[in-house]
Amino acid sequence: MRQLGLLVLAILLGVAAWWWFSHEMPRRERERAVAAEAAARQAERANSLYRWRDANGVLQVTEQPPKGRRYERISRTPEDGIEVRGDRD
């Protein structure tokens, strides 16, 4: 009788483990992926400047995007291979 109880317990533990790995683990992985994507977007925005033209056509570069105007998001840090020097004509 005791062996039957242990067998039932082992089967229940196996079913519980199967459910955990087939339902809970994928859900947690999706949640982690969504959180990582949101963190990457936030980091990109923190490293961004916004280039746009005002009503007079003057180029503006700001830390916040303008409301109701087209703008271009630019990075604060230059890409590899791009050299910025102010002493060139």
ABEGO torsion letter per residue (X at the ends): XAAAAAAAAAAAAAAAAAAAAAAAAAAAAAAAAAAAAAAAAAAAAAABBBBBBBAAGBBBBBABBBBGBBBBBBBABBBBGBBBBAABX
